[in-house]
Amino acid sequence: MESAVITLRVNSRIKAKLDKLAEATRRSKSFLAAEAIERYLEVEAWQIKEIKQGLKEADAGDFVSEEEFARIIKKYAG
């Protein structure tokens, strides 16, 4: 995969954590930062997809019935 260079600023606390993790894992700071960004983007994309799906269902009136909702609450709330 082709790579590209980006530059970003982080506070000194985050940089120190990244330095420690890079040393402990024997990975480059660049590798760890790229991995963290990739994970973040995957989670955000998933969340946006789920929100859009939920809005689509809500617009279609696809809601849980009051009885089913009460059953779910009782199951998990005790």
N, CA, C and O of each residue as an XYZ file, in Angstrom:
312
protein
N       0.849     -1.174      0.000
C       0.000      0.000      0.000
C       0.895      1.237      0.000
O       1.896      1.311      0.712
N       0.504      2.182     -0.806
C       1.249      3.429     -0.882
C       1.020      4.238      0.386
O      -0.089      4.264      0.921
N       2.052      4.888      0.858
C       1.895      5.707      2.062
C       2.074      7.176      1.712
O       2.641      7.525      0.677
N       1.583      8.013      2.588
C       1.691      9.457      2.436
C       2.078     10.048      3.780
O       1.829      9.448      4.826
N       2.668     11.192      3.749
C       3.124     11.852      4.970
C       2.091     12.881      5.400
O       1.596     13.659      4.584
N       1.770     12.878      6.698
C       0.957     13.941      7.281
C       1.696     14.463      8.510
O       2.517     13.763      9.102
N       1.398     15.668      8.872
C       1.983     16.272     10.063
C       0.843     16.690     10.972
O      -0.148     17.257     10.513
N       0.983     16.407     12.270
C      -0.040     16.836     13.208
C       0.593     17.255     14.516
O       1.716     16.867     14.838
N      -0.134     18.037     15.246
C       0.333     18.502     16.548
C      -0.466     17.805     17.633
O      -1.687     17.677     17.543
N       0.245     17.355     18.664
C      -0.381     16.769     19.836
C       0.246     17.416     21.059
O       1.345     17.966     20.983
N      -0.456     17.352     22.191
C       0.135     17.933     23.387
C       1.273     17.049     23.894
O       1.384     15.885     23.507
N       2.097     17.594     24.740
C       3.306     16.887     25.190
C       2.977     15.608     25.968
O       3.763     14.660     25.954
N       1.848     15.575     26.631
C       1.435     14.371     27.371
C       1.175     13.217     26.410
O       1.603     12.091     26.663
N       0.481     13.485     25.320
C       0.197     12.445     24.336
C       1.493     11.998     23.658
O       1.686     10.806     23.419
N       2.366     12.929     23.353
C       3.642     12.562     22.730
C       4.455     11.673     23.660
O       5.066     10.704     23.210
N       4.470     11.987     24.930
C       5.217     11.170     25.889
C       4.643      9.761     25.958
O       5.396      8.788     26.025
N       3.323      9.642     25.942
C       2.691      8.314     25.935
C       3.056      7.549     24.672
O       3.342      6.353     24.725
N       3.047      8.234     23.546
C       3.403      7.603     22.284
C       4.860      7.145     22.300
O       5.181      6.053     21.830
N       5.730      7.982     22.842
C       7.151      7.611     22.960
C       7.316      6.346     23.803
O       8.046      5.432     23.421
N       6.641      6.297     24.938
C       6.733      5.137     25.825
C       6.207      3.876     25.154
O       6.821      2.813     25.236
N       5.067      4.007     24.493
C       4.474      2.848     23.829
C       5.360      2.358     22.688
O       5.521      1.152     22.503
N       5.929      3.275     21.931
C       6.820      2.890     20.833
C       8.026      2.127     21.371
O       8.447      1.125     20.793
N       8.563      2.601     22.458
C       9.715      1.931     23.061
C       9.319      0.548     23.593
O      10.036     -0.430     23.379
N       8.202      0.471     24.271
C       7.762     -0.793     24.872
C       7.412     -1.841     23.826
O       7.643     -3.032     24.036
N       6.861     -1.409     22.712
C       6.418     -2.354     21.681
C       7.443     -2.538     20.571
O       7.283     -3.390     19.696
N       8.498     -1.728     20.616
C       9.526     -1.742     19.571
C       8.923     -1.466     18.199
O       9.334     -2.035     17.187
N       7.951     -0.590     18.197
C       7.320     -0.129     16.962
C       7.645      1.341     16.802
O       7.958      2.026     17.776
N       7.572      1.815     15.592
C       7.828      3.238     15.374
C       6.616      4.052     15.827
O       5.488      3.560     15.845
N       6.873      5.291     16.188
C       5.767      6.184     16.558
C       4.838      6.378     15.365
O       3.624      6.499     15.529
N       5.404      6.407     14.187
C       4.614      6.562     12.976
C       3.665      5.376     12.789
O       2.494      5.563     12.462
N       4.170      4.163     12.997
C       3.332      2.972     12.878
C       2.182      3.025     13.873
O       1.028      2.788     13.516
N       2.505      3.339     15.124
C       1.470      3.370     16.166
C       0.434      4.457     15.893
O      -0.761      4.231     16.084
N       0.874      5.622     15.454
C      -0.062      6.707     15.166
C      -0.963      6.337     13.992
O      -2.166      6.597     14.025
N      -0.381      5.726     12.947
C      -1.190      5.323     11.795
C      -2.214      4.266     12.196
O      -3.360      4.304     11.749
N      -1.797      3.319     13.043
C      -2.717      2.283     13.513
C      -3.851      2.903     14.333
O      -5.010      2.520     14.174
N      -3.526      3.848     15.202
C      -4.547      4.504     16.026
C      -5.529      5.283     15.157
O      -6.735      5.246     15.404
N      -5.036      5.977     14.160
C      -5.914      6.735     13.266
C      -6.822      5.787     12.499
O      -8.016      6.046     12.348
N      -6.251      4.682     12.013
C      -7.062      3.714     11.275
C      -8.184      3.146     12.138
O      -9.325      3.051     11.686
N      -7.873      2.770     13.369
C      -8.908      2.247     14.280
C      -9.984      3.295     14.548
O     -11.175      2.984     14.538
N      -9.567      4.531     14.788
C     -10.512      5.613     15.036
C     -11.452      5.786     13.845
O     -12.665      5.903     14.020
N     -10.899      5.802     12.651
C     -11.719      5.995     11.456
C     -12.702      4.849     11.260
O     -13.838      5.077     10.844
N     -12.285      3.622     11.553
C     -13.189      2.481     11.444
C     -14.358      2.607     12.411
O     -15.505      2.359     12.039
N     -14.075      2.989     13.641
C     -15.133      3.132     14.650
C     -16.086      4.256     14.268
O     -17.303      4.098     14.362
N     -15.540      5.386     13.838
C     -16.389      6.516     13.460
C     -17.260      6.178     12.253
O     -18.441      6.525     12.222
N     -16.680      5.499     11.255
C     -17.454      5.108     10.069
C     -18.579      4.156     10.459
O     -19.700      4.282      9.966
N     -18.282      3.199     11.349
C     -19.312      2.263     11.815
C     -20.429      3.023     12.529
O     -21.611      2.769     12.300
N     -20.039      3.957     13.396
C     -21.030      4.696     14.159
C     -21.924      5.529     13.248
O     -23.140      5.562     13.438
N     -21.345      6.191     12.277
C     -22.133      6.993     11.339
C     -23.093      6.108     10.548
O     -24.252      6.471     10.347
N     -22.608      4.939     10.096
C     -23.457      4.003      9.367
C     -24.644      3.565     10.220
O     -25.775      3.522      9.736
N     -24.391      3.240     11.483
C     -25.461      2.801     12.381
C     -26.461      3.921     12.665
O     -27.666      3.675     12.735
N     -25.971      5.136     12.827
C     -26.867      6.283     13.057
C     -27.759      6.497     11.848
O     -28.966      6.696     11.990
N     -27.167      6.458     10.653
C     -27.965      6.642      9.436
C     -29.017      5.547      9.301
O     -30.153      5.815      8.910
N     -28.638      4.317      9.623
C     -29.595      3.210      9.560
C     -30.720      3.425     10.570
O     -31.888      3.197     10.258
N     -30.370      3.860     11.774
C     -31.381      4.126     12.796
C     -32.326      5.237     12.388
O     -33.531      5.147     12.622
N     -31.792      6.279     11.782
C     -32.644      7.379     11.310
C     -33.567      6.911     10.193
O     -34.731      7.304     10.128
N     -33.034      6.066      9.317
C     -33.858      5.525      8.231
C     -35.006      4.702      8.799
O     -36.143      4.821      8.344
N     -34.713      3.869      9.790
C     -35.754      3.060     10.426
C     -36.766      3.949     11.146
O     -37.970      3.698     11.085
N     -36.283      4.981     11.825
C     -37.192      5.887     12.533
C     -38.096      6.621     11.545
O     -39.294      6.772     11.785
N     -37.518      7.076     10.433
C     -38.326      7.753      9.417
C     -39.398      6.835      8.845
O     -40.465      7.294      8.437
N     -39.109      5.529      8.817
C     -40.074      4.551      8.301
C     -41.067      4.120      9.380
O     -41.965      3.321      9.115
N     -40.906      4.652     10.604
C     -41.810      4.295     11.696
C     -41.537      2.925     12.279
O     -42.405      2.331     12.919
N     -40.339      2.425     12.061
C     -39.964      1.083     12.527
C     -39.443      1.168     13.963
O     -38.238      1.248     14.198
N     -40.377      1.149     14.913
C     -40.041      1.253     16.326
C     -40.443     -0.018     17.062
O     -41.282     -0.786     16.593
N     -39.838     -0.219     18.203
C     -40.209     -1.332     19.056
C     -41.558     -0.994     19.725
O     -41.831      0.167     20.029
N     -42.387     -2.012     19.946
C     -43.674     -1.764     20.608
C     -43.425     -1.462     22.093
O     -42.375     -1.797     22.641
N     -44.396     -0.834     22.714
C     -44.266     -0.522     24.148
C     -44.122     -1.787     24.975
O     -43.369     -1.808     25.948
N     -44.838     -2.848     24.598
C     -44.768     -4.106     25.330
C     -43.372     -4.731     25.216
O     -42.803     -5.197     26.204
N     -42.844     -4.731     24.011
C     -41.510     -5.306     23.804
C     -40.454     -4.484     24.542
O     -39.523     -5.041     25.123
N     -40.599     -3.165     24.517
C     -39.669     -2.293     25.227
C     -39.718     -2.581     26.727
O     -38.673     -2.668     27.372
N     -40.893     -2.727     27.277
C     -41.041     -3.031     28.708
C     -40.391     -4.369     29.037
O     -39.755     -4.505     30.082
N     -40.542     -5.352     28.162
C     -39.915     -6.652     28.371
C     -38.394     -6.546     28.386
O     -37.729     -7.170     29.213
N     -37.858     -5.766     27.483
C     -36.396     -5.575     27.410
C     -35.889     -4.873     28.661
O     -34.871     -5.269     29.229
N     -36.594     -3.834     29.091
C     -36.181     -3.107     30.307
C     -36.224     -4.044     31.508
O     -35.302     -4.057     32.324
N     -37.279     -4.815     31.614
C     -37.399     -5.737     32.749
C     -36.270     -6.772     32.743
O     -35.724     -7.122     33.789
N     -35.933     -7.251     31.545
C     -34.880     -8.254     31.428
C     -33.534     -7.733     31.917
O     -32.809     -8.443     32.616
N     -33.198     -6.504     31.556
C     -31.871     -5.975     31.872
C     -31.829     -5.136     33.141
O     -30.765     -4.976     33.738
N     -32.949     -4.606     33.554
C     -32.968     -3.781     34.771
C     -33.260     -4.618     36.016
O     -33.068     -4.168     37.146
N     -33.719     -5.820     35.788
C     -33.956     -6.706     36.931
C     -35.326     -6.629     37.383
O     -35.700     -7.311     38.338
